[in-house]
Amino acid sequence: MDPSKSNTNLYPGRRANMTTPPRSNPPKETETSRFFAPSRSSDKPRPADDDDASKSTTDKKHRQTLLSFTSSGQLATKQPLVNPTPRSDARRLTLAETAAETISLLPGLLATRPDVGTAGHLLPQTLLGPLDPKQDDHPHLAPITVRVIDADTIDAALALAPPQSTTSTNPVLVLNMANASHAGGGFKHGALAQEEALCYRSSLFFTLKIRHYPIPDRAAIYSPAVLVIRESMSVGHALLDLRDPSRLPVVSAVSVAAVCRPDLTLVPSSGGGKSQKYTYARTRDRELMKDKMRGVLRVGARGGHRRIVLGALGCGAFWNPSWEVAALWRGVLGEREFGGWWEEVVFAVLGAGTENFEVFRRELDGMTV
């Protein structure tokens, strides 16, 4: 499999060089998409993160809740931003060391894998329009059943990797639930959300170019080839066998940032009674999230990725209501535009028994696409 050629069906007529690390021989030109420009590496420093996903329960209990009125006059609550300075706890220090080792190891490994490189392409809204079956090489696949599993994103992707595919040799596409402002989020400082988890294990960070930030609201970053070098955190982030880099697995990634801390309002729960649940206070936030989801699926379809791993977009530190995000995914996946493109659609949501997992399992597991 040659991941650098994974998008040849999307964008005929233009060529771009895959960017490779220093000391490697430049790869031969390959067909790329009709909306990808060649990527160039950047030596600029990465900014610090503003992720607070790993703050302790004690910290959260002592954070003041803010009350505010939305533009529609409804009362909403949210918690204030926290100090972005990384905490010097043991886990953060260990993860920061893992990040430093990953950054140190990858240039040498990538030098032996010019088929992977460090290409990352910013796809603006104008290039993420609706799919056209006549122009986008629609495979007309049979309907499939969506699965929701308790798994790390990369583990889920590796379980779907070829040779299981029958119609495409392209890598599995994973959704990176990205930080819109900081490439890799707080990866280098030991933060731990889904984006950081991807970066600890792979070369994703090298494909997220500084010049592409902040990510526009309706844009996505497409990384056609991402090299996986570690096991998951649950088994200590152990390195894979690096003696033969040609055997290391490769995935593709699409990076999209969820709406960050939208205004929310309480509505009655569907179960009746006095119970309530949070929902988006502004219609535009709900519509923006749907457009982001459509963008993810369009990148996958046009890229020839028949196996995709999605997730609970924005349902962590970004404070999007999990029940509504799951419902939005169901609605978007059910749109006629997205039928017949997939061999596998999996939602990787860590934490069986947690609210996020159970909400996504109830809403999406078993859905036919």
C-alpha positions in Angstrom: 0.0 0.0 0.0 1.3 3.5 -0.9 -0.5 6.0 1.4 0.9 8.9 -0.6 -1.4 7.9 -3.5 -4.5 7.4 -1.4 -6.2 10.4 -2.8 -5.6 9.9 -6.5 -9.3 9.5 -7.2 -10.3 12.8 -5.6 -8.4 15.4 -7.4 -7.1 14.4 -10.8 -5.1 16.8 -12.9 -2.8 18.3 -10.2 0.4 17.1 -8.6 2.0 17.9 -5.3 5.1 16.7 -3.5 4.7 14.9 -0.3 6.9 16.8 2.3 9.4 14.5 3.9 11.7 15.1 7.0 15.2 16.3 6.7 17.8 13.9 5.4 15.3 12.0 3.3 15.4 11.9 -0.5 12.5 13.8 -2.0 9.7 11.5 -3.1 8.6 11.2 -6.6 5.6 13.3 -7.7 2.2 11.6 -7.2 -1.3 12.4 -8.1 -3.1 14.4 -5.5 -6.5 15.9 -5.1 -7.9 18.7 -7.1 -8.0 20.9 -4.0 -4.7 20.0 -2.3 -1.7 22.2 -2.4 1.7 20.9 -1.5 2.6 21.2 2.2 5.8 22.6 3.5 7.2 21.9 6.9 7.4 24.7 9.5 10.0 25.3 12.2 7.9 27.8 14.1 7.4 27.0 17.8 4.0 25.6 18.7 1.9 27.8 21.1 0.9 26.5 24.5 -2.4 24.7 24.9 -5.6 26.0 26.5 -7.0 22.5 27.0 -8.4 21.8 30.5 -9.6 18.2 29.8 -7.1 16.8 32.3 -7.8 19.1 35.2 -8.6 17.3 38.4 -12.1 16.8 39.8 -11.1 18.9 42.8 -10.1 21.8 40.5 -13.4 21.6 38.7 -15.4 21.6 42.0 -13.8 24.9 43.0 -14.3 26.6 39.7 -17.0 29.2 39.7 -20.0 28.7 37.4 -20.9 31.7 35.3 -24.5 32.7 34.5 -25.3 34.7 31.4 -28.2 35.5 29.2 -28.1 34.4 25.6 -29.1 36.5 22.6 -32.5 34.9 22.8 -32.9 36.0 26.5 -32.5 32.5 28.0 -30.4 31.8 31.0 -27.3 29.7 30.3 -24.3 28.5 32.3 -20.7 27.8 31.5 -17.5 27.6 33.4 -14.7 30.1 32.8 -11.5 29.4 31.0 -8.8 28.1 33.2 -5.2 29.0 33.4 -3.5 27.3 30.4 -0.2 26.7 32.2 0.4 23.0 32.3 0.3 21.4 35.7 3.4 19.7 37.0 1.7 16.5 38.1 3.2 13.1 37.5 0.9 12.1 34.7 1.5 15.3 32.8 5.3 15.0 33.2 5.2 11.4 32.0 3.1 12.4 28.9 5.3 15.4 28.2 8.3 13.0 28.2 6.4 10.7 25.8 5.7 13.6 23.5 9.4 14.7 23.5 10.5 11.1 22.7 7.9 10.9 19.9 9.0 14.2 18.4 12.7 13.0 18.6 12.1 9.6 17.0 9.8 10.5 14.1 12.2 12.4 11.8 14.5 9.4 11.5 11.6 7.0 11.1 9.9 9.2 8.5 13.2 9.5 6.6 12.8 5.8 5.8 9.2 6.1 4.8 9.0 8.7 2.0 5.6 7.1 1.1 4.3 8.7 4.3 5.9 12.1 4.6 4.4 14.9 6.6 1.8 16.3 4.2 -1.2 18.2 5.7 -3.7 20.0 3.5 -6.1 22.8 4.7 -9.4 22.3 2.9 -11.6 25.4 3.1 -15.3 25.5 2.9 -15.3 26.1 -0.8 -13.7 22.7 -1.4 -16.0 20.8 1.0 -19.2 21.2 -1.0 -21.8 18.4 -1.4 -20.7 15.1 -2.9 -21.6 14.6 -6.6 -22.0 10.9 -7.4 -21.2 11.6 -11.1 -17.9 13.4 -10.3 -16.8 11.8 -7.0 -16.5 8.2 -8.1 -19.4 6.9 -6.0 -18.8 3.2 -5.2 -22.5 2.4 -4.6 -21.8 0.1 -1.7 -24.4 -1.9 0.2 -25.8 -0.4 3.4 -23.7 -1.0 6.5 -24.4 -1.0 10.2 -22.8 1.7 12.4 -20.9 0.5 15.5 -20.1 2.3 18.7 -17.2 0.8 20.6 -15.2 1.5 23.8 -11.8 2.0 22.2 -9.0 4.4 21.5 -9.3 6.0 18.1 -6.1 4.5 16.6 -6.8 1.0 18.1 -10.2 1.2 16.4 -8.6 2.2 13.1 -6.0 -0.6 13.2 -8.7 -3.2 13.8 -10.3 -2.0 10.5 -7.1 -1.8 8.5 -6.7 -3.7 5.1 -6.8 -6.5 3.9 -10.4 -6.4 5.2 -11.3 -3.8 2.6 -12.7 -5.1 -0.7 -13.0 -1.8 -2.6 -10.1 0.3 -1.5 -6.5 0.0 -0.3 -6.5 3.5 1.2 -5.8 3.8 4.9 -8.6 4.0 7.5 -9.6 7.6 8.1 -9.8 8.8 11.7 -11.4 12.0 13.0 -9.1 14.2 15.0 -11.2 16.3 17.2 -8.9 19.2 17.0 -8.0 22.4 18.9 -8.9 25.2 16.5 -6.0 27.4 17.6 -3.2 25.2 18.7 -1.7 22.4 16.6 -1.8 19.2 18.6 -3.6 20.9 21.5 -1.4 20.5 24.6 0.4 17.5 23.3 3.9 18.8 24.1 2.9 19.7 27.7 1.3 16.5 28.7 -2.4 17.3 28.2 -4.7 14.5 27.5 -7.7 14.8 25.2 -8.4 12.8 22.0 -6.2 14.9 19.8 -3.2 14.6 22.2 -3.8 10.9 22.4 -3.4 10.7 18.6 -0.2 12.8 18.7 1.5 10.7 21.4 1.1 7.6 19.2 1.8 8.9 15.7 3.2 11.5 13.3 -0.1 13.5 13.2 1.6 16.5 14.9 4.0 16.8 12.0 1.2 17.2 9.5 -0.6 20.0 11.4 1.1 23.0 9.9 1.2 26.3 11.8 0.1 28.2 8.8 -3.2 26.4 8.8 -4.2 27.9 12.2 -6.6 29.0 13.4 -8.7 26.4 11.6 -11.6 28.2 9.9 -15.1 27.3 11.2 -16.1 25.2 8.1 -12.6 24.0 7.1 -10.7 20.8 7.8 -7.1 19.7 7.7 -6.5 16.4 5.8 -3.5 14.3 6.6 -3.3 11.6 4.0 -0.6 9.5 5.7 0.1 9.3 9.5 2.6 6.8 10.8 1.7 5.0 14.0 4.7 4.2 16.3 3.2 3.5 19.8 0.6 1.4 21.6 -2.2 3.1 23.4 -1.9 4.8 26.8 -3.8 1.9 28.4 -0.7 -0.3 27.8 1.9 2.4 28.7 2.4 4.0 25.3 5.0 1.2 24.5 6.8 1.7 21.3 6.0 -0.7 18.4 8.9 -2.6 16.9 10.9 0.1 15.1 13.6 -2.1 13.7 11.7 -2.3 10.4 9.8 1.0 9.9 8.3 -0.4 6.6 6.0 -2.5 8.7 4.7 0.3 10.9 0.9 0.9 10.3 -0.4 4.0 8.6 -3.7 5.8 9.0 -5.2 8.9 7.5 -6.7 11.8 9.5 -9.2 14.6 9.1 -8.9 17.4 11.8 -12.0 19.4 12.6 -12.5 21.6 15.6 -15.9 21.5 17.3 -17.7 24.6 18.4 -15.9 25.6 21.6 -18.1 26.1 24.7 -21.3 27.2 23.0 -24.1 28.9 24.8 -26.4 26.3 26.2 -30.0 26.3 27.6 -32.1 23.8 29.5 -35.0 22.0 27.9 -37.3 19.3 29.2 -35.9 15.8 28.8 -37.7 13.5 26.4 -38.6 11.1 29.2 -41.0 13.6 30.6 -41.3 14.6 34.3 -39.2 17.5 35.7 -35.9 16.3 34.3 -34.1 18.7 32.0 -31.1 18.5 29.6 -28.8 21.1 28.0 -29.2 22.0 24.3 -27.6 24.6 22.0 -29.0 28.0 22.8 -28.2 29.3 19.3 -29.4 27.7 16.1 -26.2 28.8 14.3 -24.0 26.6 16.6 -26.2 23.6 15.9 -26.0 24.2 12.1 -22.2 24.8 12.3 -21.7 21.5 14.0 -23.7 19.7 11.3 -21.6 21.4 8.6 -18.4 20.2 10.4 -19.7 16.7 10.4 -20.6 16.9 6.7 -17.1 18.1 6.0 -15.6 15.1 7.7 -17.7 12.7 5.7 -17.0 14.5 2.4 -13.2 14.3 3.0 -13.6 10.6 3.7 -15.7 9.9 0.6 -13.7 12.0 -1.8 -10.5 10.5 -0.5 -11.6 7.0 -1.2 -11.6 6.1 2.5 -14.2 3.3 2.8 -13.5 2.7 6.5 -13.8 5.7 8.9 -13.5 6.1 12.7 -15.6 9.0 14.1 -16.1 10.2 17.7 -17.9 12.3 20.3 -17.1 15.6 18.6 -16.8 18.4 21.2 -18.3 16.4 24.0 -15.4 17.0 26.5 -13.7 20.2 27.4 -15.6 22.0 24.6 -18.9 21.5 26.5 -21.1 20.4 23.6 -24.2 18.4 24.8 -23.5 14.8 24.1 -27.1 13.8 23.4 -27.4 16.5 20.8 -24.1 15.8 19.1 -25.0 12.1 18.8 -28.4 13.1 17.3 -26.7 15.4 14.9 -24.3 12.7 13.7 -27.3 10.4 13.2 -29.1 13.0 11.2 -26.1 13.8 9.0 -25.2 10.2 8.4 -28.8 9.5 7.4 -28.7 12.2 4.7 -29.0 10.7 1.2 -25.7 12.3 0.1 -23.7 10.0 2.4 -25.3 6.6 1.5 -23.3 3.9 -0.2 -19.8 5.2 0.4 -18.7 3.1 3.4 -17.6 -0.4 4.3 -17.2 0.5 8.0 -18.4 3.4 10.2 -17.2 3.1 13.8 -17.6 5.6 16.6 -14.7 5.2 19.1 -15.8 6.5 22.4 -13.7 5.7 25.4 -15.3 4.7 28.7 -18.0 2.1 28.6 -20.6 3.1 31.2 -19.8 6.8 31.0 -22.5 9.3 29.9 -20.8 10.0 26.5 -20.5 6.3 25.6 -24.0 5.4 26.6 -25.5 8.3 24.8 -23.7 7.5 21.6 -24.4 3.8 21.9 -28.2 4.4 22.3 -28.3 6.9 19.5 -26.0 5.4 16.9 -25.1 1.8 17.5 -26.9 -0.4 15.0 -27.9 2.5 12.7 -28.0 1.6 9.0 -26.1 3.9 6.6 
